[in-house]
């Protein structure tokens, strides 16, 4: 089994990243604007994300986006880029 390493936390922005607990691949993430819906978790605003291939995830201060590092990239997101 190969060791997977991330480059560390990054600012929430569109692009290639790994979101913890959202699968085994790095995806190309876009902000998911859910009209009329917002959330707070442990006093922090939650950000909603949707990858180009359709995977959905959330981030907040305790679980932020990570640099892709050596995580495999999603081939479907790559084709849709």
mmCIF file as gemmi writes it, N, C-alpha and C atoms, coordinates in Angstrom:
data_model
loop_
_atom_site.group_PDB
_atom_site.id
_atom_site.type_symbol
_atom_site.label_atom_id
_atom_site.label_alt_id
_atom_site.label_comp_id
_atom_site.label_asym_id
_atom_site.label_entity_id
_atom_site.label_seq_id
_atom_site.pdbx_PDB_ins_code
_atom_site.Cartn_x
_atom_site.Cartn_y
_atom_site.Cartn_z
_atom_site.occupancy
_atom_site.B_iso_or_equiv
_atom_site.pdbx_formal_charge
_atom_site.auth_seq_id
_atom_site.auth_asym_id
_atom_site.pdbx_PDB_model_num
ATOM 1 N N . UNK Axp A 1 ? 0.845 -1.183 0 1 0 ? 1 A 1
ATOM 2 C CA . UNK Axp A 1 ? 0 0 0 1 0 ? 1 A 1
ATOM 3 C C . UNK Axp A 1 ? 0.886 1.239 0 1 0 ? 1 A 1
ATOM 4 N N . UNK Axp A 2 ? 0.588 2.167 -0.88 1 0 ? 2 A 1
ATOM 5 C CA . UNK Axp A 2 ? 1.366 3.387 -1.007 1 0 ? 2 A 1
ATOM 6 C C . UNK Axp A 2 ? 0.971 4.39 0.078 1 0 ? 2 A 1
ATOM 7 N N . UNK Axp A 3 ? 1.924 5.105 0.626 1 0 ? 3 A 1
ATOM 8 C CA . UNK Axp A 3 ? 1.654 6.144 1.603 1 0 ? 3 A 1
ATOM 9 C C . UNK Axp A 3 ? 1.167 7.39 0.891 1 0 ? 3 A 1
ATOM 10 N N . UNK Axp A 4 ? 0.048 7.941 1.352 1 0 ? 4 A 1
ATOM 11 C CA . UNK Axp A 4 ? -0.514 9.151 0.758 1 0 ? 4 A 1
ATOM 12 C C . UNK Axp A 4 ? -0.184 10.335 1.654 1 0 ? 4 A 1
ATOM 13 N N . UNK Axp A 5 ? 0.333 11.402 1.036 1 0 ? 5 A 1
ATOM 14 C CA . UNK Axp A 5 ? 0.729 12.591 1.786 1 0 ? 5 A 1
ATOM 15 C C . UNK Axp A 5 ? 0.076 13.807 1.156 1 0 ? 5 A 1
ATOM 16 N N . UNK Axp A 6 ? -0.477 14.665 2.006 1 0 ? 6 A 1
ATOM 17 C CA . UNK Axp A 6 ? -1.063 15.912 1.538 1 0 ? 6 A 1
ATOM 18 C C . UNK Axp A 6 ? -0.063 17.032 1.773 1 0 ? 6 A 1
ATOM 19 N N . UNK Axp A 7 ? -0.252 18.128 1.05 1 0 ? 7 A 1
ATOM 20 C CA . UNK Axp A 7 ? 0.615 19.289 1.229 1 0 ? 7 A 1
ATOM 21 C C . UNK Axp A 7 ? 0.197 20.18 2.371 1 0 ? 7 A 1
ATOM 22 N N . UNK Axp A 8 ? -0.849 19.851 3.09 1 0 ? 8 A 1
ATOM 23 C CA . UNK Axp A 8 ? -1.312 20.668 4.211 1 0 ? 8 A 1
ATOM 24 C C . UNK Axp A 8 ? -2.56 21.457 3.857 1 0 ? 8 A 1
ATOM 25 N N . UNK Axp A 9 ? -3.141 22.15 4.849 1 0 ? 9 A 1
ATOM 26 C CA . UNK Axp A 9 ? -4.389 22.883 4.621 1 0 ? 9 A 1
ATOM 27 C C . UNK Axp A 9 ? -4.196 24.056 3.652 1 0 ? 9 A 1
ATOM 28 N N . UNK Axp A 10 ? -5.236 24.329 2.861 1 0 ? 10 A 1
ATOM 29 C CA . UNK Axp A 10 ? -5.221 25.457 1.939 1 0 ? 10 A 1
ATOM 30 C C . UNK Axp A 10 ? -6.498 26.261 2.107 1 0 ? 10 A 1
ATOM 31 N N . UNK Axp A 11 ? -6.498 27.482 1.574 1 0 ? 11 A 1
ATOM 32 C CA . UNK Axp A 11 ? -7.694 28.322 1.612 1 0 ? 11 A 1
ATOM 33 C C . UNK Axp A 11 ? -8.788 27.679 0.775 1 0 ? 11 A 1
ATOM 34 N N . UNK Axp A 12 ? -10.012 27.828 1.217 1 0 ? 12 A 1
ATOM 35 C CA . UNK Axp A 12 ? -11.137 27.28 0.466 1 0 ? 12 A 1
ATOM 36 C C . UNK Axp A 12 ? -11.272 28.032 -0.85 1 0 ? 12 A 1
ATOM 37 N N . UNK Axp A 13 ? -10.932 27.378 -1.943 1 0 ? 13 A 1
ATOM 38 C CA . UNK Axp A 13 ? -11.068 27.985 -3.26 1 0 ? 13 A 1
ATOM 39 C C . UNK Axp A 13 ? -11.237 26.889 -4.302 1 0 ? 13 A 1
ATOM 40 N N . UNK Axp A 14 ? -11.729 27.277 -5.464 1 0 ? 14 A 1
ATOM 41 C CA . UNK Axp A 14 ? -11.921 26.333 -6.55 1 0 ? 14 A 1
ATOM 42 C C . UNK Axp A 14 ? -10.592 25.743 -6.978 1 0 ? 14 A 1
ATOM 43 N N . UNK Axp A 15 ? -10.573 24.453 -7.277 1 0 ? 15 A 1
ATOM 44 C CA . UNK Axp A 15 ? -9.363 23.827 -7.794 1 0 ? 15 A 1
ATOM 45 C C . UNK Axp A 15 ? -9.169 22.411 -7.271 1 0 ? 15 A 1
ATOM 46 N N . UNK Axp A 16 ? -7.998 21.841 -7.611 1 0 ? 16 A 1
ATOM 47 C CA . UNK Axp A 16 ? -7.663 20.483 -7.199 1 0 ? 16 A 1
ATOM 48 C C . UNK Axp A 16 ? -7.309 20.469 -5.721 1 0 ? 16 A 1
ATOM 49 N N . UNK Axp A 17 ? -7.942 19.581 -4.966 1 0 ? 17 A 1
ATOM 50 C CA . UNK Axp A 17 ? -7.67 19.456 -3.531 1 0 ? 17 A 1
ATOM 51 C C . UNK Axp A 17 ? -8.204 18.118 -3.049 1 0 ? 17 A 1
ATOM 52 N N . UNK Axp A 18 ? -7.803 17.77 -1.847 1 0 ? 18 A 1
ATOM 53 C CA . UNK Axp A 18 ? -8.31 16.584 -1.15 1 0 ? 18 A 1
ATOM 54 C C . UNK Axp A 18 ? -9.103 17.082 0.037 1 0 ? 18 A 1
ATOM 55 N N . UNK Axp A 19 ? -10.348 16.655 0.134 1 0 ? 19 A 1
ATOM 56 C CA . UNK Axp A 19 ? -11.16 16.988 1.302 1 0 ? 19 A 1
ATOM 57 C C . UNK Axp A 19 ? -11.26 15.728 2.153 1 0 ? 19 A 1
ATOM 58 N N . UNK Axp A 20 ? -10.829 15.81 3.426 1 0 ? 20 A 1
ATOM 59 C CA . UNK Axp A 20 ? -10.879 14.62 4.287 1 0 ? 20 A 1
ATOM 60 C C . UNK Axp A 20 ? -12.286 14.007 4.335 1 0 ? 20 A 1
ATOM 61 N N . UNK Axp A 21 ? -12.33 12.704 4.393 1 0 ? 21 A 1
ATOM 62 C CA . UNK Axp A 21 ? -13.572 11.926 4.502 1 0 ? 21 A 1
ATOM 63 C C . UNK Axp A 21 ? -14.43 12.009 3.242 1 0 ? 21 A 1
ATOM 64 N N . UNK Axp A 22 ? -13.848 12.436 2.104 1 0 ? 22 A 1
ATOM 65 C CA . UNK Axp A 22 ? -14.612 12.521 0.843 1 0 ? 22 A 1
ATOM 66 C C . UNK Axp A 22 ? -13.946 11.645 -0.214 1 0 ? 22 A 1
ATOM 67 N N . UNK Axp A 23 ? -13.834 10.388 0.082 1 0 ? 23 A 1
ATOM 68 C CA . UNK Axp A 23 ? -13.282 9.454 -0.897 1 0 ? 23 A 1
ATOM 69 C C . UNK Axp A 23 ? -11.775 9.308 -0.824 1 0 ? 23 A 1
ATOM 70 N N . UNK Axp A 24 ? -11.223 8.576 -1.811 1 0 ? 24 A 1
ATOM 71 C CA . UNK Axp A 24 ? -9.803 8.246 -1.83 1 0 ? 24 A 1
ATOM 72 C C . UNK Axp A 24 ? -9.03 9.011 -2.89 1 0 ? 24 A 1
ATOM 73 N N . UNK Axp A 25 ? -9.682 9.976 -3.56 1 0 ? 25 A 1
ATOM 74 C CA . UNK Axp A 25 ? -9.039 10.701 -4.652 1 0 ? 25 A 1
ATOM 75 C C . UNK Axp A 25 ? -9.068 12.209 -4.407 1 0 ? 25 A 1
ATOM 76 N N . UNK Axp A 26 ? -8.152 12.911 -5.057 1 0 ? 26 A 1
ATOM 77 C CA . UNK Axp A 26 ? -8.212 14.365 -5.096 1 0 ? 26 A 1
ATOM 78 C C . UNK Axp A 26 ? -9.156 14.729 -6.245 1 0 ? 26 A 1
ATOM 79 N N . UNK Axp A 27 ? -10.041 15.675 -6.013 1 0 ? 27 A 1
ATOM 80 C CA . UNK Axp A 27 ? -11.026 16.082 -7.006 1 0 ? 27 A 1
ATOM 81 C C . UNK Axp A 27 ? -10.835 17.555 -7.342 1 0 ? 27 A 1
ATOM 82 N N . UNK Axp A 28 ? -11.459 17.973 -8.446 1 0 ? 28 A 1
ATOM 83 C CA . UNK Axp A 28 ? -11.503 19.398 -8.786 1 0 ? 28 A 1
ATOM 84 C C . UNK Axp A 28 ? -12.785 19.943 -8.171 1 0 ? 28 A 1
ATOM 85 N N . UNK Axp A 29 ? -12.651 20.761 -7.118 1 0 ? 29 A 1
ATOM 86 C CA . UNK Axp A 29 ? -13.79 21.223 -6.331 1 0 ? 29 A 1
ATOM 87 C C . UNK Axp A 29 ? -14.267 22.59 -6.782 1 0 ? 29 A 1
ATOM 88 N N . UNK Axp A 30 ? -15.59 22.758 -6.786 1 0 ? 30 A 1
ATOM 89 C CA . UNK Axp A 30 ? -16.253 24.027 -7.068 1 0 ? 30 A 1
ATOM 90 C C . UNK Axp A 30 ? -17.178 24.33 -5.896 1 0 ? 30 A 1
ATOM 91 N N . UNK Axp A 31 ? -17.314 25.627 -5.517 1 0 ? 31 A 1
ATOM 92 C CA . UNK Axp A 31 ? -18.262 25.957 -4.446 1 0 ? 31 A 1
ATOM 93 C C . UNK Axp A 31 ? -19.671 25.533 -4.846 1 0 ? 31 A 1
ATOM 94 N N . UNK Axp A 32 ? -20.401 24.94 -3.924 1 0 ? 32 A 1
ATOM 95 C CA . UNK Axp A 32 ? -21.776 24.501 -4.181 1 0 ? 32 A 1
ATOM 96 C C . UNK Axp A 32 ? -22.705 25.463 -3.452 1 0 ? 32 A 1
ATOM 97 N N . UNK Axp A 33 ? -23.28 26.368 -4.202 1 0 ? 33 A 1
ATOM 98 C CA . UNK Axp A 33 ? -24.194 27.351 -3.622 1 0 ? 33 A 1
ATOM 99 C C . UNK Axp A 33 ? -25.577 26.727 -3.492 1 0 ? 33 A 1
ATOM 100 N N . UNK Axp A 34 ? -25.949 26.409 -2.268 1 0 ? 34 A 1
ATOM 101 C CA . UNK Axp A 34 ? -27.262 25.832 -2.01 1 0 ? 34 A 1
ATOM 102 C C . UNK Axp A 34 ? -28.159 26.984 -1.558 1 0 ? 34 A 1
ATOM 103 N N . UNK Axp A 35 ? -29.06 27.376 -2.431 1 0 ? 35 A 1
ATOM 104 C CA . UNK Axp A 35 ? -29.893 28.548 -2.181 1 0 ? 35 A 1
ATOM 105 C C . UNK Axp A 35 ? -30.72 28.394 -0.911 1 0 ? 35 A 1
ATOM 106 N N . UNK Axp A 36 ? -30.639 29.406 -0.058 1 0 ? 36 A 1
ATOM 107 C CA . UNK Axp A 36 ? -31.442 29.428 1.156 1 0 ? 36 A 1
ATOM 108 C C . UNK Axp A 36 ? -30.955 28.494 2.247 1 0 ? 36 A 1
ATOM 109 N N . UNK Axp A 37 ? -29.739 27.963 2.13 1 0 ? 37 A 1
ATOM 110 C CA . UNK Axp A 37 ? -29.249 27.018 3.128 1 0 ? 37 A 1
ATOM 111 C C . UNK Axp A 37 ? -27.866 27.42 3.607 1 0 ? 37 A 1
ATOM 112 N N . UNK Axp A 38 ? -27.697 27.501 4.91 1 0 ? 38 A 1
ATOM 113 C CA . UNK Axp A 38 ? -26.377 27.719 5.492 1 0 ? 38 A 1
ATOM 114 C C . UNK Axp A 38 ? -26.283 26.864 6.739 1 0 ? 38 A 1
ATOM 115 N N . UNK Axp A 39 ? -25.066 26.61 7.174 1 0 ? 39 A 1
ATOM 116 C CA . UNK Axp A 39 ? -24.886 25.745 8.337 1 0 ? 39 A 1
ATOM 117 C C . UNK Axp A 39 ? -23.728 26.239 9.19 1 0 ? 39 A 1
ATOM 118 N N . UNK Axp A 40 ? -23.843 25.982 10.477 1 0 ? 40 A 1
ATOM 119 C CA . UNK Axp A 40 ? -22.792 26.281 11.447 1 0 ? 40 A 1
ATOM 120 C C . UNK Axp A 40 ? -22.48 24.974 12.166 1 0 ? 40 A 1
ATOM 121 N N . UNK Axp A 41 ? -21.184 24.643 12.297 1 0 ? 41 A 1
ATOM 122 C CA . UNK Axp A 41 ? -20.772 23.442 13.02 1 0 ? 41 A 1
ATOM 123 C C . UNK Axp A 41 ? -19.714 23.858 14.033 1 0 ? 41 A 1
ATOM 124 N N . UNK Axp A 42 ? -19.991 23.616 15.307 1 0 ? 42 A 1
ATOM 125 C CA . UNK Axp A 42 ? -19.076 23.988 16.387 1 0 ? 42 A 1
ATOM 126 C C . UNK Axp A 42 ? -18.673 25.451 16.296 1 0 ? 42 A 1
ATOM 127 N N . UNK Axp A 43 ? -19.636 26.309 15.968 1 0 ? 43 A 1
ATOM 128 C CA . UNK Axp A 43 ? -19.392 27.744 15.899 1 0 ? 43 A 1
ATOM 129 C C . UNK Axp A 43 ? -18.702 28.226 14.639 1 0 ? 43 A 1
ATOM 130 N N . UNK Axp A 44 ? -18.476 27.346 13.686 1 0 ? 44 A 1
ATOM 131 C CA . UNK Axp A 44 ? -17.794 27.717 12.444 1 0 ? 44 A 1
ATOM 132 C C . UNK Axp A 44 ? -18.727 27.537 11.248 1 0 ? 44 A 1
ATOM 133 N N . UNK Axp A 45 ? -18.663 28.478 10.305 1 0 ? 45 A 1
ATOM 134 C CA . UNK Axp A 45 ? -19.469 28.376 9.088 1 0 ? 45 A 1
ATOM 135 C C . UNK Axp A 45 ? -18.987 27.211 8.23 1 0 ? 45 A 1
ATOM 136 N N . UNK Axp A 46 ? -19.926 26.459 7.719 1 0 ? 46 A 1
ATOM 137 C CA . UNK Axp A 46 ? -19.631 25.304 6.874 1 0 ? 46 A 1
ATOM 138 C C . UNK Axp A 46 ? -19.665 25.739 5.408 1 0 ? 46 A 1
ATOM 139 N N . UNK Axp A 47 ? -18.676 25.29 4.622 1 0 ? 47 A 1
ATOM 140 C CA . UNK Axp A 47 ? -18.651 25.537 3.177 1 0 ? 47 A 1
ATOM 141 C C . UNK Axp A 47 ? -19.047 24.247 2.473 1 0 ? 47 A 1
ATOM 142 N N . UNK Axp A 48 ? -19.878 24.375 1.451 1 0 ? 48 A 1
ATOM 143 C CA . UNK Axp A 48 ? -20.35 23.225 0.68 1 0 ? 48 A 1
ATOM 144 C C . UNK Axp A 48 ? -19.608 23.188 -0.65 1 0 ? 48 A 1
ATOM 145 N N . UNK Axp A 49 ? -19.188 21.978 -1.055 1 0 ? 49 A 1
ATOM 146 C CA . UNK Axp A 49 ? -18.403 21.8 -2.282 1 0 ? 49 A 1
ATOM 147 C C . UNK Axp A 49 ? -18.992 20.671 -3.109 1 0 ? 49 A 1
ATOM 148 N N . UNK Axp A 50 ? -18.835 20.808 -4.435 1 0 ? 50 A 1
ATOM 149 C CA . UNK Axp A 50 ? -19.235 19.736 -5.349 1 0 ? 50 A 1
ATOM 150 C C . UNK Axp A 50 ? -18.13 19.609 -6.389 1 0 ? 50 A 1
ATOM 151 N N . UNK Axp A 51 ? -17.667 18.379 -6.588 1 0 ? 51 A 1
ATOM 152 C CA . UNK Axp A 51 ? -16.606 18.161 -7.57 1 0 ? 51 A 1
ATOM 153 C C . UNK Axp A 51 ? -17.204 18.124 -8.968 1 0 ? 51 A 1
ATOM 154 N N . UNK Axp A 52 ? -16.343 18.257 -9.962 1 0 ? 52 A 1
ATOM 155 C CA . UNK Axp A 52 ? -16.826 18.212 -11.345 1 0 ? 52 A 1
ATOM 156 C C . UNK Axp A 52 ? -17.469 16.873 -11.67 1 0 ? 52 A 1
ATOM 157 N N . UNK Axp A 53 ? -17.054 15.813 -10.97 1 0 ? 53 A 1
ATOM 158 C CA . UNK Axp A 53 ? -17.628 14.485 -11.244 1 0 ? 53 A 1
ATOM 159 C C . UNK Axp A 53 ? -18.864 14.202 -10.392 1 0 ? 53 A 1
ATOM 160 N N . UNK Axp A 54 ? -19.255 15.134 -9.51 1 0 ? 54 A 1
ATOM 161 C CA . UNK Axp A 54 ? -20.498 14.984 -8.752 1 0 ? 54 A 1
ATOM 162 C C . UNK Axp A 54 ? -20.364 14.622 -7.289 1 0 ? 54 A 1
ATOM 163 N N . UNK Axp A 55 ? -19.147 14.426 -6.766 1 0 ? 55 A 1
ATOM 164 C CA . UNK Axp A 55 ? -18.967 14.124 -5.343 1 0 ? 55 A 1
ATOM 165 C C . UNK Axp A 55 ? -19.26 15.391 -4.536 1 0 ? 55 A 1
ATOM 166 N N . UNK Axp A 56 ? -19.984 15.249 -3.439 1 0 ? 56 A 1
ATOM 167 C CA . UNK Axp A 56 ? -20.292 16.392 -2.579 1 0 ? 56 A 1
ATOM 168 C C . UNK Axp A 56 ? -19.547 16.259 -1.266 1 0 ? 56 A 1
ATOM 169 N N . UNK Axp A 57 ? -19.131 17.41 -0.704 1 0 ? 57 A 1
ATOM 170 C CA . UNK Axp A 57 ? -18.407 17.419 0.566 1 0 ? 57 A 1
ATOM 171 C C . UNK Axp A 57 ? -18.603 18.759 1.261 1 0 ? 57 A 1
ATOM 172 N N . UNK Axp A 58 ? -18.259 18.8 2.532 1 0 ? 58 A 1
ATOM 173 C CA . UNK Axp A 58 ? -18.309 20.043 3.297 1 0 ? 58 A 1
ATOM 174 C C . UNK Axp A 58 ? -16.97 20.259 3.985 1 0 ? 58 A 1
ATOM 175 N N . UNK Axp A 59 ? -16.657 21.532 4.231 1 0 ? 59 A 1
ATOM 176 C CA . UNK Axp A 59 ? -15.464 21.874 4.996 1 0 ? 59 A 1
ATOM 177 C C . UNK Axp A 59 ? -15.837 22.93 6.029 1 0 ? 59 A 1
ATOM 178 N N . UNK Axp A 60 ? -15.061 22.98 7.084 1 0 ? 60 A 1
ATOM 179 C CA . UNK Axp A 60 ? -15.146 24.042 8.076 1 0 ? 60 A 1
ATOM 180 C C . UNK Axp A 60 ? -13.775 24.138 8.71 1 0 ? 60 A 1
ATOM 181 N N . UNK Axp A 61 ? -13.6 25.007 9.68 1 0 ? 61 A 1
ATOM 182 C CA . UNK Axp A 61 ? -12.276 25.238 10.241 1 0 ? 61 A 1
ATOM 183 C C . UNK Axp A 61 ? -11.607 23.951 10.727 1 0 ? 61 A 1
ATOM 184 N N . UNK Axp A 62 ? -12.349 23.04 11.325 1 0 ? 62 A 1
ATOM 185 C CA . UNK Axp A 62 ? -11.777 21.799 11.84 1 0 ? 62 A 1
ATOM 186 C C . UNK Axp A 62 ? -11.46 20.762 10.773 1 0 ? 62 A 1
ATOM 187 N N . UNK Axp A 63 ? -12.11 20.85 9.624 1 0 ? 63 A 1
ATOM 188 C CA . UNK Axp A 63 ? -11.884 19.925 8.504 1 0 ? 63 A 1
ATOM 189 C C . UNK Axp A 63 ? -11.781 20.774 7.243 1 0 ? 63 A 1
ATOM 190 N N . UNK Axp A 64 ? -10.558 21.168 6.9 1 0 ? 64 A 1
ATOM 191 C CA . UNK Axp A 64 ? -10.372 22.064 5.761 1 0 ? 64 A 1
ATOM 192 C C . UNK Axp A 64 ? -9.856 21.309 4.544 1 0 ? 64 A 1
ATOM 193 N N . UNK Axp A 65 ? -9.854 21.996 3.403 1 0 ? 65 A 1
ATOM 194 C CA . UNK Axp A 65 ? -9.31 21.422 2.169 1 0 ? 65 A 1
ATOM 195 C C . UNK Axp A 65 ? -7.812 21.242 2.34 1 0 ? 65 A 1
ATOM 196 N N . UNK Axp A 66 ? -7.279 20.211 1.705 1 0 ? 66 A 1
ATOM 197 C CA . UNK Axp A 66 ? -5.844 19.947 1.775 1 0 ? 66 A 1
ATOM 198 C C . UNK Axp A 66 ? -5.244 20.006 0.375 1 0 ? 66 A 1
ATOM 199 N N . UNK Axp A 67 ? -3.987 20.448 0.286 1 0 ? 67 A 1
ATOM 200 C CA . UNK Axp A 67 ? -3.289 20.4 -0.994 1 0 ? 67 A 1
ATOM 201 C C . UNK Axp A 67 ? -3.296 18.959 -1.486 1 0 ? 67 A 1
ATOM 202 N N . UNK Axp A 68 ? -3.307 18.782 -2.781 1 0 ? 68 A 1
ATOM 203 C CA . UNK Axp A 68 ? -3.429 17.449 -3.369 1 0 ? 68 A 1
ATOM 204 C C . UNK Axp A 68 ? -2.306 16.514 -2.96 1 0 ? 68 A 1
ATOM 205 N N . UNK Axp A 69 ? -1.098 17.012 -2.796 1 0 ? 69 A 1
ATOM 206 C CA . UNK Axp A 69 ? 0.02 16.147 -2.443 1 0 ? 69 A 1
ATOM 207 C C . UNK Axp A 69 ? 0.186 15.038 -3.468 1 0 ? 69 A 1
ATOM 208 N N . UNK Axp A 70 ? 0.357 13.796 -3.009 1 0 ? 70 A 1
ATOM 209 C CA . UNK Axp A 70 ? 0.505 12.688 -3.958 1 0 ? 70 A 1
ATOM 210 C C . UNK Axp A 70 ? -0.754 11.821 -4.045 1 0 ? 70 A 1
ATOM 211 N N . UNK Axp A 71 ? -1.901 12.36 -3.597 1 0 ? 71 A 1
ATOM 212 C CA . UNK Axp A 71 ? -3.152 11.624 -3.741 1 0 ? 71 A 1
ATOM 213 C C . UNK Axp A 71 ? -3.469 11.494 -5.224 1 0 ? 71 A 1
ATOM 214 N N . UNK Axp A 72 ? -3.958 10.342 -5.667 1 0 ? 72 A 1
ATOM 215 C CA . UNK Axp A 72 ? -4.328 10.182 -7.076 1 0 ? 72 A 1
ATOM 216 C C . UNK Axp A 72 ? -5.438 11.164 -7.453 1 0 ? 72 A 1
ATOM 217 N N . UNK Axp A 73 ? -5.35 11.713 -8.664 1 0 ? 73 A 1
ATOM 218 C CA . UNK Axp A 73 ? -6.363 12.648 -9.145 1 0 ? 73 A 1
ATOM 219 C C . UNK Axp A 73 ? -7.519 11.873 -9.774 1 0 ? 73 A 1
ATOM 220 N N . UNK Axp A 74 ? -8.721 12.376 -9.595 1 0 ? 74 A 1
ATOM 221 C CA . UNK Axp A 74 ? -9.916 11.78 -10.181 1 0 ? 74 A 1
ATOM 222 C C . UNK Axp A 74 ? -9.847 11.947 -11.7 1 0 ? 74 A 1
ATOM 223 N N . UNK Axp A 75 ? -9.883 10.84 -12.415 1 0 ? 75 A 1
ATOM 224 C CA . UNK Axp A 75 ? -9.799 10.907 -13.878 1 0 ? 75 A 1
ATOM 225 C C . UNK Axp A 75 ? -11.034 11.535 -14.497 1 0 ? 75 A 1
ATOM 226 N N . UNK Axp A 76 ? -12.18 11.321 -13.886 1 0 ? 76 A 1
ATOM 227 C CA . UNK Axp A 76 ? -13.413 11.915 -14.432 1 0 ? 76 A 1
ATOM 228 C C . UNK Axp A 76 ? -13.365 13.437 -14.284 1 0 ? 76 A 1
ATOM 229 N N . UNK Axp A 77 ? -12.936 13.947 -13.133 1 0 ? 77 A 1
ATOM 230 C CA . UNK Axp A 77 ? -12.796 15.406 -12.971 1 0 ? 77 A 1
ATOM 231 C C . UNK Axp A 77 ? -11.819 15.952 -14.003 1 0 ? 77 A 1
ATOM 232 N N . UNK Axp A 78 ? -10.736 15.211 -14.26 1 0 ? 78 A 1
ATOM 233 C CA . UNK Axp A 78 ? -9.739 15.636 -15.241 1 0 ? 78 A 1
ATOM 234 C C . UNK Axp A 78 ? -10.315 15.73 -16.638 1 0 ? 78 A 1
ATOM 235 N N . UNK Axp A 79 ? -11.157 14.78 -17.002 1 0 ? 79 A 1
ATOM 236 C CA . UNK Axp A 79 ? -11.778 14.808 -18.341 1 0 ? 79 A 1
ATOM 237 C C . UNK Axp A 79 ? -12.78 15.95 -18.46 1 0 ? 79 A 1
ATOM 238 N N . UNK Axp A 80 ? -13.444 16.304 -17.361 1 0 ? 80 A 1
ATOM 239 C CA . UNK Axp A 80 ? -14.457 17.36 -17.393 1 0 ? 80 A 1
ATOM 240 C C . UNK Axp A 80 ? -13.867 18.755 -17.218 1 0 ? 80 A 1
ATOM 241 N N . UNK Axp A 81 ? -12.562 18.83 -16.947 1 0 ? 81 A 1
ATOM 242 C CA . UNK Axp A 81 ? -11.897 20.144 -16.752 1 0 ? 81 A 1
ATOM 243 C C . UNK Axp A 81 ? -11.704 20.855 -18.059 1 0 ? 81 A 1
